[in-house]
Amino acid sequence: MSNTITFDDFTKVDIRTGTIIEVNDFPKAKKPAYQLKIDFGELGIKQSSAQITDLYSKEDLLHKQITAIVNFKPKQIANFMSECLVLGVANTQGEIVLLKASSSVNNGSQVN
């Protein structure tokens, strides 16, 4: 387990749902990744670099609803600015499985 945090610490993390509206290869990434554009409703469209090429094709990801942290400081990855962190967990083979709501929800819905 990681360090213990307070509830106030948790409330600082803005976790939202969004729908992937564009997926592109990211050949300049050090590890295989996609460049994603994600619609977060009223928050607008944000982009992210995601190392999820093992389990997901570009076609699988298009229009898929995902969960992401949207209030990280943007991060430069090669020639791309990543504005949010798409959330996933590693399966037993070490491949990243995306986290998502069990039912469709509005883009921009906040996890609470």
PDB file as gemmi writes it, atoms N, CA and C in Angstrom:
CRYST1    1.000    1.000    1.000  90.00  90.00  90.00 P 1                      
ATOM      1  N   MET A   1       0.839  -1.173   0.000  1.00  0.00           N  
ATOM      2  CA  MET A   1       0.000   0.000   0.000  1.00  0.00           C  
ATOM      3  C   MET A   1       0.888   1.241   0.000  1.00  0.00           C  
ATOM      4  N   SER A   2       0.422   2.267  -0.700  1.00  0.00           N  
ATOM      5  CA  SER A   2       1.140   3.544  -0.742  1.00  0.00           C  
ATOM      6  C   SER A   2       0.957   4.301   0.563  1.00  0.00           C  
ATOM      7  N   ASN A   3       1.525   5.478   0.621  1.00  0.00           N  
ATOM      8  CA  ASN A   3       1.367   6.325   1.795  1.00  0.00           C  
ATOM      9  C   ASN A   3      -0.103   6.635   2.038  1.00  0.00           C  
ATOM     10  N   THR A   4      -0.484   6.727   3.291  1.00  0.00           N  
ATOM     11  CA  THR A   4      -1.849   7.085   3.662  1.00  0.00           C  
ATOM     12  C   THR A   4      -2.085   8.558   3.339  1.00  0.00           C  
ATOM     13  N   ILE A   5      -3.268   8.853   2.783  1.00  0.00           N  
ATOM     14  CA  ILE A   5      -3.637  10.236   2.499  1.00  0.00           C  
ATOM     15  C   ILE A   5      -4.920  10.557   3.245  1.00  0.00           C  
ATOM     16  N   THR A   6      -5.215  11.844   3.325  1.00  0.00           N  
ATOM     17  CA  THR A   6      -6.458  12.274   3.950  1.00  0.00           C  
ATOM     18  C   THR A   6      -7.544  12.389   2.889  1.00  0.00           C  
ATOM     19  N   PHE A   7      -8.785  12.503   3.342  1.00  0.00           N  
ATOM     20  CA  PHE A   7      -9.883  12.714   2.406  1.00  0.00           C  
ATOM     21  C   PHE A   7      -9.685  14.022   1.649  1.00  0.00           C  
ATOM     22  N   ASP A   8      -9.144  15.036   2.321  1.00  0.00           N  
ATOM     23  CA  ASP A   8      -8.861  16.309   1.646  1.00  0.00           C  
ATOM     24  C   ASP A   8      -7.865  16.112   0.507  1.00  0.00           C  
ATOM     25  N   ASP A   9      -6.873  15.232   0.704  1.00  0.00           N  
ATOM     26  CA  ASP A   9      -5.929  14.922  -0.368  1.00  0.00           C  
ATOM     27  C   ASP A   9      -6.672  14.321  -1.564  1.00  0.00           C  
ATOM     28  N   PHE A  10      -7.567  13.385  -1.282  1.00  0.00           N  
ATOM     29  CA  PHE A  10      -8.324  12.727  -2.352  1.00  0.00           C  
ATOM     30  C   PHE A  10      -9.176  13.719  -3.130  1.00  0.00           C  
ATOM     31  N   THR A  11      -9.795  14.661  -2.431  1.00  0.00           N  
ATOM     32  CA  THR A  11     -10.686  15.602  -3.118  1.00  0.00           C  
ATOM     33  C   THR A  11      -9.933  16.546  -4.057  1.00  0.00           C  
ATOM     34  N   LYS A  12      -8.625  16.612  -3.931  1.00  0.00           N  
ATOM     35  CA  LYS A  12      -7.821  17.435  -4.843  1.00  0.00           C  
ATOM     36  C   LYS A  12      -7.661  16.777  -6.208  1.00  0.00           C  
ATOM     37  N   VAL A  13      -7.874  15.473  -6.288  1.00  0.00           N  
ATOM     38  CA  VAL A  13      -7.724  14.738  -7.542  1.00  0.00           C  
ATOM     39  C   VAL A  13      -9.060  14.779  -8.281  1.00  0.00           C  
ATOM     40  N   ASP A  14      -9.057  15.364  -9.467  1.00  0.00           N  
ATOM     41  CA  ASP A  14     -10.274  15.512 -10.265  1.00  0.00           C  
ATOM     42  C   ASP A  14     -10.343  14.372 -11.279  1.00  0.00           C  
ATOM     43  N   ILE A  15     -11.165  13.374 -10.977  1.00  0.00           N  
ATOM     44  CA  ILE A  15     -11.303  12.195 -11.830  1.00  0.00           C  
ATOM     45  C   ILE A  15     -12.630  12.306 -12.566  1.00  0.00           C  
ATOM     46  N   ARG A  16     -12.587  12.243 -13.890  1.00  0.00           N  
ATOM     47  CA  ARG A  16     -13.782  12.449 -14.712  1.00  0.00           C  
ATOM     48  C   ARG A  16     -13.892  11.359 -15.782  1.00  0.00           C  
ATOM     49  N   THR A  17     -15.105  11.228 -16.297  1.00  0.00           N  
ATOM     50  CA  THR A  17     -15.336  10.336 -17.427  1.00  0.00           C  
ATOM     51  C   THR A  17     -15.300  11.149 -18.712  1.00  0.00           C  
ATOM     52  N   GLY A  18     -14.866  10.502 -19.766  1.00  0.00           N  
ATOM     53  CA  GLY A  18     -14.834  11.145 -21.075  1.00  0.00           C  
ATOM     54  C   GLY A  18     -14.909  10.095 -22.163  1.00  0.00           C  
ATOM     55  N   THR A  19     -15.182  10.545 -23.369  1.00  0.00           N  
ATOM     56  CA  THR A  19     -15.267   9.649 -24.520  1.00  0.00           C  
ATOM     57  C   THR A  19     -14.141   9.958 -25.494  1.00  0.00           C  
ATOM     58  N   ILE A  20     -13.433   8.929 -25.902  1.00  0.00           N  
ATOM     59  CA  ILE A  20     -12.339   9.088 -26.857  1.00  0.00           C  
ATOM     60  C   ILE A  20     -12.930   9.416 -28.226  1.00  0.00           C  
ATOM     61  N   ILE A  21     -12.514  10.548 -28.787  1.00  0.00           N  
ATOM     62  CA  ILE A  21     -13.056  10.972 -30.079  1.00  0.00           C  
ATOM     63  C   ILE A  21     -12.029  10.900 -31.213  1.00  0.00           C  
ATOM     64  N   GLU A  22     -10.767  10.693 -30.854  1.00  0.00           N  
ATOM     65  CA  GLU A  22      -9.720  10.554 -31.881  1.00  0.00           C  
ATOM     66  C   GLU A  22      -8.572   9.732 -31.311  1.00  0.00           C  
ATOM     67  N   VAL A  23      -8.028   8.834 -32.127  1.00  0.00           N  
ATOM     68  CA  VAL A  23      -6.908   7.982 -31.720  1.00  0.00           C  
ATOM     69  C   VAL A  23      -5.874   7.996 -32.840  1.00  0.00           C  
ATOM     70  N   ASN A  24      -4.631   8.289 -32.476  1.00  0.00           N  
ATOM     71  CA  ASN A  24      -3.539   8.292 -33.451  1.00  0.00           C  
ATOM     72  C   ASN A  24      -2.351   7.520 -32.911  1.00  0.00           C  
ATOM     73  N   ASP A  25      -1.572   6.941 -33.811  1.00  0.00           N  
ATOM     74  CA  ASP A  25      -0.320   6.314 -33.416  1.00  0.00           C  
ATOM     75  C   ASP A  25       0.608   7.388 -32.867  1.00  0.00           C  
ATOM     76  N   PHE A  26       1.542   6.982 -32.019  1.00  0.00           N  
ATOM     77  CA  PHE A  26       2.502   7.911 -31.424  1.00  0.00           C  
ATOM     78  C   PHE A  26       3.908   7.343 -31.614  1.00  0.00           C  
ATOM     79  N   PRO A  27       4.434   7.417 -32.831  1.00  0.00           N  
ATOM     80  CA  PRO A  27       5.728   6.795 -33.128  1.00  0.00           C  
ATOM     81  C   PRO A  27       6.908   7.397 -32.369  1.00  0.00           C  
ATOM     82  N   LYS A  28       6.812   8.631 -31.899  1.00  0.00           N  
ATOM     83  CA  LYS A  28       7.931   9.259 -31.177  1.00  0.00           C  
ATOM     84  C   LYS A  28       7.963   8.902 -29.694  1.00  0.00           C  
ATOM     85  N   ALA A  29       6.967   8.204 -29.184  1.00  0.00           N  
ATOM     86  CA  ALA A  29       6.958   7.789 -27.774  1.00  0.00           C  
ATOM     87  C   ALA A  29       8.036   6.737 -27.545  1.00  0.00           C  
ATOM     88  N   LYS A  30       8.652   6.746 -26.353  1.00  0.00           N  
ATOM     89  CA  LYS A  30       9.690   5.763 -26.040  1.00  0.00           C  
ATOM     90  C   LYS A  30       9.127   4.356 -25.974  1.00  0.00           C  
ATOM     91  N   LYS A  31       7.920   4.209 -25.410  1.00  0.00           N  
ATOM     92  CA  LYS A  31       7.219   2.926 -25.351  1.00  0.00           C  
ATOM     93  C   LYS A  31       5.983   3.046 -26.238  1.00  0.00           C  
ATOM     94  N   PRO A  32       5.531   1.942 -26.833  1.00  0.00           N  
ATOM     95  CA  PRO A  32       4.363   2.022 -27.713  1.00  0.00           C  
ATOM     96  C   PRO A  32       3.172   2.698 -27.015  1.00  0.00           C  
ATOM     97  N   ALA A  33       2.592   3.677 -27.715  1.00  0.00           N  
ATOM     98  CA  ALA A  33       1.491   4.453 -27.137  1.00  0.00           C  
ATOM     99  C   ALA A  33       0.612   5.012 -28.246  1.00  0.00           C  
ATOM    100  N   TYR A  34      -0.552   5.473 -27.830  1.00  0.00           N  
ATOM    101  CA  TYR A  34      -1.455   6.208 -28.714  1.00  0.00           C  
ATOM    102  C   TYR A  34      -1.565   7.644 -28.219  1.00  0.00           C  
ATOM    103  N   GLN A  35      -1.880   8.533 -29.143  1.00  0.00           N  
ATOM    104  CA  GLN A  35      -2.293   9.890 -28.805  1.00  0.00           C  
ATOM    105  C   GLN A  35      -3.814   9.899 -28.852  1.00  0.00           C  
ATOM    106  N   LEU A  36      -4.437  10.314 -27.757  1.00  0.00           N  
ATOM    107  CA  LEU A  36      -5.889  10.308 -27.656  1.00  0.00           C  
ATOM    108  C   LEU A  36      -6.411  11.732 -27.525  1.00  0.00           C  
ATOM    109  N   LYS A  37      -7.561  11.986 -28.136  1.00  0.00           N  
ATOM    110  CA  LYS A  37      -8.338  13.191 -27.863  1.00  0.00           C  
ATOM    111  C   LYS A  37      -9.607  12.709 -27.196  1.00  0.00           C  
ATOM    112  N   ILE A  38      -9.913  13.321 -26.042  1.00  0.00           N  
ATOM    113  CA  ILE A  38     -11.010  12.845 -25.195  1.00  0.00           C  
ATOM    114  C   ILE A  38     -11.972  13.990 -24.914  1.00  0.00           C  
ATOM    115  N   ASP A  39     -13.262  13.742 -25.131  1.00  0.00           N  
ATOM    116  CA  ASP A  39     -14.311  14.725 -24.871  1.00  0.00           C  
ATOM    117  C   ASP A  39     -14.776  14.588 -23.422  1.00  0.00           C  
ATOM    118  N   PHE A  40     -14.534  15.638 -22.631  1.00  0.00           N  
ATOM    119  CA  PHE A  40     -14.951  15.650 -21.233  1.00  0.00           C  
ATOM    120  C   PHE A  40     -16.151  16.579 -21.021  1.00  0.00           C  
ATOM    121  N   GLY A  41     -17.019  16.674 -21.996  1.00  0.00           N  
ATOM    122  CA  GLY A  41     -18.236  17.472 -21.867  1.00  0.00           C  
ATOM    123  C   GLY A  41     -17.914  18.936 -21.651  1.00  0.00           C  
ATOM    124  N   GLU A  42     -18.466  19.521 -20.566  1.00  0.00           N  
ATOM    125  CA  GLU A  42     -18.280  20.946 -20.285  1.00  0.00           C  
ATOM    126  C   GLU A  42     -16.822  21.328 -20.057  1.00  0.00           C  
ATOM    127  N   LEU A  43     -15.972  20.363 -19.685  1.00  0.00           N  
ATOM    128  CA  LEU A  43     -14.541  20.650 -19.497  1.00  0.00           C  
ATOM    129  C   LEU A  43     -13.813  20.800 -20.823  1.00  0.00           C  
ATOM    130  N   GLY A  44     -14.443  20.356 -21.897  1.00  0.00           N  
ATOM    131  CA  GLY A  44     -13.842  20.450 -23.218  1.00  0.00           C  
ATOM    132  C   GLY A  44     -13.087  19.194 -23.611  1.00  0.00           C  
ATOM    133  N   ILE A  45     -12.274  19.332 -24.632  1.00  0.00           N  
ATOM    134  CA  ILE A  45     -11.499  18.217 -25.178  1.00  0.00           C  
ATOM    135  C   ILE A  45     -10.070  18.321 -24.664  1.00  0.00           C  
ATOM    136  N   LYS A  46      -9.577  17.216 -24.141  1.00  0.00           N  
ATOM    137  CA  LYS A  46      -8.194  17.136 -23.660  1.00  0.00           C  
ATOM    138  C   LYS A  46      -7.491  16.008 -24.403  1.00  0.00           C  
ATOM    139  N   GLN A  47      -6.183  16.110 -24.463  1.00  0.00           N  
ATOM    140  CA  GLN A  47      -5.413  15.055 -25.116  1.00  0.00           C  
ATOM    141  C   GLN A  47      -4.534  14.339 -24.114  1.00  0.00           C  
ATOM    142  N   SER A  48      -4.246  13.077 -24.439  1.00  0.00           N  
ATOM    143  CA  SER A  48      -3.449  12.248 -23.546  1.00  0.00           C  
ATOM    144  C   SER A  48      -2.625  11.260 -24.364  1.00  0.00           C  
ATOM    145  N   SER A  49      -1.459  10.947 -23.851  1.00  0.00           N  
ATOM    146  CA  SER A  49      -0.662   9.848 -24.381  1.00  0.00           C  
ATOM    147  C   SER A  49      -0.937   8.644 -23.493  1.00  0.00           C  
ATOM    148  N   ALA A  50      -1.248   7.508 -24.110  1.00  0.00           N  
ATOM    149  CA  ALA A  50      -1.599   6.331 -23.314  1.00  0.00           C  
ATOM    150  C   ALA A  50      -0.897   5.087 -23.855  1.00  0.00           C  
ATOM    151  N   GLN A  51      -0.208   4.379 -22.969  1.00  0.00           N  
ATOM    152  CA  GLN A  51       0.496   3.146 -23.328  1.00  0.00           C  
ATOM    153  C   GLN A  51      -0.460   1.965 -23.187  1.00  0.00           C  
ATOM    154  N   ILE A  52      -1.391   1.877 -24.123  1.00  0.00           N  
ATOM    155  CA  ILE A  52      -2.446   0.863 -24.060  1.00  0.00           C  
ATOM    156  C   ILE A  52      -2.547   0.088 -25.370  1.00  0.00           C  
ATOM    157  N   THR A  53      -1.438   0.008 -26.089  1.00  0.00           N  
ATOM    158  CA  THR A  53      -1.452  -0.623 -27.416  1.00  0.00           C  
ATOM    159  C   THR A  53      -1.506  -2.146 -27.365  1.00  0.00           C  
ATOM    160  N   ASP A  54      -1.176  -2.750 -26.219  1.00  0.00           N  
ATOM    161  CA  ASP A  54      -1.177  -4.214 -26.128  1.00  0.00           C  
ATOM    162  C   ASP A  54      -2.578  -4.803 -26.265  1.00  0.00           C  
ATOM    163  N   LEU A  55      -3.549  -4.202 -25.608  1.00  0.00           N  
ATOM    164  CA  LEU A  55      -4.903  -4.769 -25.573  1.00  0.00           C  
ATOM    165  C   LEU A  55      -5.910  -4.050 -26.467  1.00  0.00           C  
ATOM    166  N   TYR A  56      -5.584  -2.827 -26.898  1.00  0.00           N  
ATOM    167  CA  TYR A  56      -6.576  -2.017 -27.602  1.00  0.00           C  
ATOM    168  C   TYR A  56      -6.057  -1.568 -28.963  1.00  0.00           C  
ATOM    169  N   SER A  57      -6.874  -1.773 -29.982  1.00  0.00           N  
ATOM    170  CA  SER A  57      -6.572  -1.211 -31.301  1.00  0.00           C  
ATOM    171  C   SER A  57      -7.170   0.192 -31.357  1.00  0.00           C  
ATOM    172  N   LYS A  58      -6.780   0.961 -32.345  1.00  0.00           N  
ATOM    173  CA  LYS A  58      -7.351   2.296 -32.505  1.00  0.00           C  
ATOM    174  C   LYS A  58      -8.863   2.209 -32.688  1.00  0.00           C  
ATOM    175  N   GLU A  59      -9.308   1.205 -33.428  1.00  0.00           N  
ATOM    176  CA  GLU A  59     -10.742   1.037 -33.671  1.00  0.00           C  
ATOM    177  C   GLU A  59     -11.488   0.697 -32.376  1.00  0.00           C  
ATOM    178  N   ASP A  60     -10.867  -0.119 -31.493  1.00  0.00           N  
ATOM    179  CA  ASP A  60     -11.486  -0.464 -30.211  1.00  0.00           C  
ATOM    180  C   ASP A  60     -11.684   0.771 -29.332  1.00  0.00           C  
ATOM    181  N   LEU A  61     -10.751   1.702 -29.418  1.00  0.00           N  
ATOM    182  CA  LEU A  61     -10.754   2.853 -28.525  1.00  0.00           C  
ATOM    183  C   LEU A  61     -11.690   3.971 -28.971  1.00  0.00           C  
ATOM    184  N   LEU A  62     -11.880   4.121 -30.263  1.00  0.00           N  
ATOM    185  CA  LEU A  62     -12.704   5.206 -30.776  1.00  0.00           C  
ATOM    186  C   LEU A  62     -14.122   5.086 -30.224  1.00  0.00           C  
ATOM    187  N   HIS A  63     -14.614   6.151 -29.607  1.00  0.00           N  
ATOM    188  CA  HIS A  63     -15.951   6.251 -28.999  1.00  0.00           C  
ATOM    189  C   HIS A  63     -16.074   5.472 -27.683  1.00  0.00           C  
ATOM    190  N   LYS A  64     -14.960   4.999 -27.141  1.00  0.00           N  
ATOM    191  CA  LYS A  64     -14.972   4.288 -25.855  1.00  0.00           C  
ATOM    192  C   LYS A  64     -14.958   5.318 -24.728  1.00  0.00           C  
ATOM    193  N   GLN A  65     -15.789   5.077 -23.721  1.00  0.00           N  
ATOM    194  CA  GLN A  65     -15.801   5.949 -22.557  1.00  0.00           C  
ATOM    195  C   GLN A  65     -14.754   5.463 -21.564  1.00  0.00           C  
ATOM    196  N   ILE A  66     -13.976   6.406 -21.036  1.00  0.00           N  
ATOM    197  CA  ILE A  66     -12.866   6.084 -20.133  1.00  0.00           C  
ATOM    198  C   ILE A  66     -12.947   6.966 -18.889  1.00  0.00           C  
ATOM    199  N   THR A  67     -12.054   6.711 -17.952  1.00  0.00           N  
ATOM    200  CA  THR A  67     -11.923   7.508 -16.737  1.00  0.00           C  
ATOM    201  C   THR A  67     -10.508   8.083 -16.714  1.00  0.00           C  
ATOM    202  N   ALA A  68     -10.387   9.352 -16.332  1.00  0.00           N  
ATOM    203  CA  ALA A  68      -9.075  10.000 -16.346  1.00  0.00           C  
ATOM    204  C   ALA A  68      -8.971  11.050 -15.248  1.00  0.00           C  
ATOM    205  N   ILE A  69      -7.739  11.321 -14.854  1.00  0.00           N  
ATOM    206  CA  ILE A  69      -7.458  12.449 -13.964  1.00  0.00           C  
ATOM    207  C   ILE A  69      -7.235  13.651 -14.866  1.00  0.00           C  
ATOM    208  N   VAL A  70      -8.014  14.715 -14.636  1.00  0.00           N  
ATOM    209  CA  VAL A  70      -7.981  15.847 -15.558  1.00  0.00           C  
ATOM    210  C   VAL A  70      -7.288  17.083 -14.996  1.00  0.00           C  
ATOM    211  N   ASN A  71      -6.814  17.025 -13.748  1.00  0.00           N  
ATOM    212  CA  ASN A  71      -6.199  18.233 -13.185  1.00  0.00           C  
ATOM    213  C   ASN A  71      -4.706  18.080 -12.891  1.00  0.00           C  
ATOM    214  N   PHE A  72      -4.044  17.170 -13.589  1.00  0.00           N  
ATOM    215  CA  PHE A  72      -2.581  17.149 -13.541  1.00  0.00           C  
ATOM    216  C   PHE A  72      -2.041  18.288 -14.390  1.00  0.00           C  
ATOM    217  N   LYS A  73      -0.865  18.762 -14.033  1.00  0.00           N  
ATOM    218  CA  LYS A  73      -0.174  19.737 -14.869  1.00  0.00           C  
ATOM    219  C   LYS A  73       0.147  19.054 -16.200  1.00  0.00           C  
ATOM    220  N   PRO A  74      -0.079  19.724 -17.351  1.00  0.00           N  
ATOM    221  CA  PRO A  74       0.252  19.099 -18.646  1.00  0.00           C  
ATOM    222  C   PRO A  74       1.715  18.655 -18.683  1.00  0.00           C  
ATOM    223  N   LYS A  75       1.946  17.545 -19.392  1.00  0.00           N  
ATOM    224  CA  LYS A  75       3.286  16.967 -19.462  1.00  0.00           C  
ATOM    225  C   LYS A  75       3.700  16.795 -20.919  1.00  0.00           C  
ATOM    226  N   GLN A  76       4.898  17.291 -21.233  1.00  0.00           N  
ATOM    227  CA  GLN A  76       5.449  17.135 -22.582  1.00  0.00           C  
ATOM    228  C   GLN A  76       5.990  15.715 -22.738  1.00  0.00           C  
ATOM    229  N   ILE A  77       5.500  14.991 -23.728  1.00  0.00           N  
ATOM    230  CA  ILE A  77       5.994  13.652 -24.045  1.00  0.00           C  
ATOM    231  C   ILE A  77       6.400  13.684 -25.506  1.00  0.00           C  
ATOM    232  N   ALA A  78       7.713  13.662 -25.744  1.00  0.00           N  
ATOM    233  CA  ALA A  78       8.268  13.843 -27.097  1.00  0.00           C  
ATOM    234  C   ALA A  78       7.706  15.158 -27.653  1.00  0.00           C  
ATOM    235  N   ASN A  79       7.038  15.105 -28.796  1.00  0.00           N  
ATOM    236  CA  ASN A  79       6.501  16.312 -29.428  1.00  0.00           C  
ATOM    237  C   ASN A  79       5.014  16.522 -29.119  1.00  0.00           C  
ATOM    238  N   PHE A  80       4.526  15.946 -28.031  1.00  0.00           N  
ATOM    239  CA  PHE A  80       3.098  15.924 -27.716  1.00  0.00           C  
ATOM    240  C   PHE A  80       2.871  16.388 -26.278  1.00  0.00           C  
ATOM    241  N   MET A  81       1.846  17.211 -26.064  1.00  0.00           N  
ATOM    242  CA  MET A  81       1.511  17.677 -24.724  1.00  0.00           C  
ATOM    243  C   MET A  81       0.326  16.869 -24.198  1.00  0.00           C  
ATOM    244  N   SER A  82       0.573  16.073 -23.149  1.00  0.00           N  
ATOM    245  CA  SER A  82      -0.464  15.260 -22.529  1.00  0.00           C  
ATOM    246  C   SER A  82      -1.125  16.076 -21.428  1.00  0.00           C  
ATOM    247  N   GLU A  83      -2.466  16.209 -21.497  1.00  0.00           N  
ATOM    248  CA  GLU A  83      -3.199  17.095 -20.589  1.00  0.00           C  
ATOM    249  C   GLU A  83      -3.991  16.370 -19.510  1.00  0.00           C  
ATOM    250  N   CYS A  84      -4.052  15.057 -19.585  1.00  0.00           N  
ATOM    251  CA  CYS A  84      -4.776  14.281 -18.581  1.00  0.00           C  
ATOM    252  C   CYS A  84      -4.164  12.882 -18.525  1.00  0.00           C  
ATOM    253  N   LEU A  85      -4.505  12.141 -17.461  1.00  0.00           N  
ATOM    254  CA  LEU A  85      -3.969  10.797 -17.283  1.00  0.00           C  
ATOM    255  C   LEU A  85      -5.118   9.795 -17.345  1.00  0.00           C  
ATOM    256  N   VAL A  86      -5.139   8.992 -18.396  1.00  0.00           N  
ATOM    257  CA  VAL A  86      -6.141   7.946 -18.548  1.00  0.00           C  
ATOM    258  C   VAL A  86      -5.811   6.847 -17.539  1.00  0.00           C  
ATOM    259  N   LEU A  87      -6.821   6.379 -16.807  1.00  0.00           N  
ATOM    260  CA  LEU A  87      -6.596   5.423 -15.730  1.00  0.00           C  
ATOM    261  C   LEU A  87      -6.782   3.977 -16.186  1.00  0.00           C  
ATOM    262  N   GLY A  88      -5.897   3.121 -15.726  1.00  0.00           N  
ATOM    263  CA  GLY A  88      -5.968   1.702 -16.021  1.00  0.00           C  
ATOM    264  C   GLY A  88      -5.186   0.920 -14.979  1.00  0.00           C  
ATOM    265  N   VAL A  89      -5.341  -0.389 -15.014  1.00  0.00           N  
ATOM    266  CA  VAL A  89      -4.601  -1.281 -14.121  1.00  0.00           C  
ATOM    267  C   VAL A  89      -3.946  -2.371 -14.964  1.00  0.00           C  
ATOM    268  N   ALA A  90      -2.840  -2.892 -14.473  1.00  0.00           N  
ATOM    269  CA  ALA A  90      -2.139  -3.964 -15.185  1.00  0.00           C  
ATOM    270  C   ALA A  90      -2.807  -5.302 -14.885  1.00  0.00           C  
ATOM    271  N   ASN A  91      -3.031  -6.098 -15.929  1.00  0.00           N  
ATOM    272  CA  ASN A  91      -3.546  -7.453 -15.724  1.00  0.00           C  
ATOM    273  C   ASN A  91      -2.379  -8.378 -15.380  1.00  0.00           C  
ATOM    274  N   THR A  92      -2.617  -9.676 -15.295  1.00  0.00           N  
ATOM    275  CA  THR A  92      -1.570 -10.617 -14.884  1.00  0.00           C  
ATOM    276  C   THR A  92      -0.424 -10.698 -15.879  1.00  0.00           C  
ATOM    277  N   GLN A  93      -0.650 -10.279 -17.133  1.00  0.00           N  
ATOM    278  CA  GLN A  93       0.417 -10.262 -18.141  1.00  0.00           C  
ATOM    279  C   GLN A  93       1.115  -8.903 -18.209  1.00  0.00           C  
ATOM    280  N   GLY A  94       0.705  -7.960 -17.363  1.00  0.00           N  
ATOM    281  CA  GLY A  94       1.318  -6.636 -17.358  1.00  0.00           C  
ATOM    282  C   GLY A  94       0.724  -5.683 -18.379  1.00  0.00           C  
ATOM    283  N   GLU A  95      -0.352  -6.082 -19.043  1.00  0.00           N  
ATOM    284  CA  GLU A  95      -1.011  -5.224 -20.028  1.00  0.00           C  
ATOM    285  C   GLU A  95      -1.999  -4.314 -19.302  1.00  0.00           C  
ATOM    286  N   ILE A  96      -2.123  -3.077 -19.773  1.00  0.00           N  
ATOM    287  CA  ILE A  96      -2.992  -2.110 -19.112  1.00  0.00           C  
ATOM    288  C   ILE A  96      -4.441  -2.283 -19.570  1.00  0.00           C  
ATOM    289  N   VAL A  97      -5.325  -2.446 -18.585  1.00  0.00           N  
ATOM    290  CA  VAL A  97      -6.767  -2.548 -18.809  1.00  0.00           C  
ATOM    291  C   VAL A  97      -7.384  -1.235 -18.345  1.00  0.00           C  
ATOM    292  N   LEU A  98      -8.138  -0.593 -19.213  1.00  0.00           N  
ATOM    293  CA  LEU A  98      -8.725   0.701 -18.898  1.00  0.00           C  
ATOM    294  C   LEU A  98      -9.816   0.598 -17.836  1.00  0.00           C  
ATOM    295  N   LEU A  99      -9.875   1.617 -16.973  1.00  0.00           N  
ATOM    296  CA  LEU A  99     -10.954   1.723 -15.998  1.00  0.00           C  
ATOM    297  C   LEU A  99     -12.086   2.517 -16.631  1.00  0.00           C  
ATOM    298  N   LYS A 100     -13.317   2.080 -16.381  1.00  0.00           N  
ATOM    299  CA  LYS A 100     -14.464   2.804 -16.918  1.00  0.00           C  
ATOM    300  C   LYS A 100     -15.669   2.541 -16.035  1.00  0.00           C  
ATOM    301  N   ALA A 101     -16.693   3.383 -16.185  1.00  0.00           N  
ATOM    302  CA  ALA A 101     -17.944   3.186 -15.458  1.00  0.00           C  
ATOM    303  C   ALA A 101     -18.637   1.945 -16.009  1.00  0.00           C  
ATOM    304  N   SER A 102     -19.405   1.270 -15.157  1.00  0.00           N  
ATOM    305  CA  SER A 102     -20.087   0.049 -15.587  1.00  0.00           C  
ATOM    306  C   SER A 102     -21.287   0.342 -16.484  1.00  0.00           C  
ATOM    307  N   SER A 103     -21.742   1.585 -16.490  1.00  0.00           N  
ATOM    308  CA  SER A 103     -22.807   2.025 -17.386  1.00  0.00           C  
ATOM    309  C   SER A 103     -22.374   3.344 -18.011  1.00  0.00           C  
ATOM    310  N   SER A 104     -22.976   3.685 -19.137  1.00  0.00           N  
ATOM    311  CA  SER A 104     -22.676   4.949 -19.785  1.00  0.00           C  
ATOM    312  C   SER A 104     -23.114   6.110 -18.891  1.00  0.00           C  
ATOM    313  N   VAL A 105     -22.253   7.118 -18.778  1.00  0.00           N  
ATOM    314  CA  VAL A 105     -22.553   8.322 -18.002  1.00  0.00           C  
ATOM    315  C   VAL A 105     -22.215   9.525 -18.866  1.00  0.00           C  
ATOM    316  N   ASN A 106     -22.631  10.706 -18.421  1.00  0.00           N  
ATOM    317  CA  ASN A 106     -22.339  11.914 -19.180  1.00  0.00           C  
ATOM    318  C   ASN A 106     -20.847  12.210 -19.181  1.00  0.00           C  
ATOM    319  N   ASN A 107     -20.329  12.643 -20.318  1.00  0.00           N  
ATOM    320  CA  ASN A 107     -18.935  13.074 -20.380  1.00  0.00           C  
ATOM    321  C   ASN A 107     -18.727  14.211 -19.395  1.00  0.00           C  
ATOM    322  N   GLY A 108     -17.632  14.131 -18.666  1.00  0.00           N  
ATOM    323  CA  GLY A 108     -17.311  15.144 -17.671  1.00  0.00           C  
ATOM    324  C   GLY A 108     -17.832  14.799 -16.281  1.00  0.00           C  
ATOM    325  N   SER A 109     -18.589  13.700 -16.151  1.00  0.00           N  
ATOM    326  CA  SER A 109     -19.077  13.304 -14.823  1.00  0.00           C  
ATOM    327  C   SER A 109     -17.893  13.060 -13.910  1.00  0.00           C  
ATOM    328  N   GLN A 110     -17.988  13.549 -12.685  1.00  0.00           N  
ATOM    329  CA  GLN A 110     -16.888  13.450 -11.734  1.00  0.00           C  
ATOM    330  C   GLN A 110     -17.057  12.216 -10.850  1.00  0.00           C  
ATOM    331  N   VAL A 111     -15.943  11.535 -10.625  1.00  0.00           N  
ATOM    332  CA  VAL A 111     -15.926  10.401  -9.703  1.00  0.00           C  
ATOM    333  C   VAL A 111     -15.950  10.973  -8.291  1.00  0.00           C  
ATOM    334  N   ASN A 112     -16.863  10.452  -7.473  1.00  0.00           N  
ATOM    335  CA  ASN A 112     -16.928  10.910  -6.084  1.00  0.00           C  
ATOM    336  C   ASN A 112     -17.391   9.788  -5.183  1.00  0.00           C  
TER     337      ASN A 112                                                      
END                                                                             
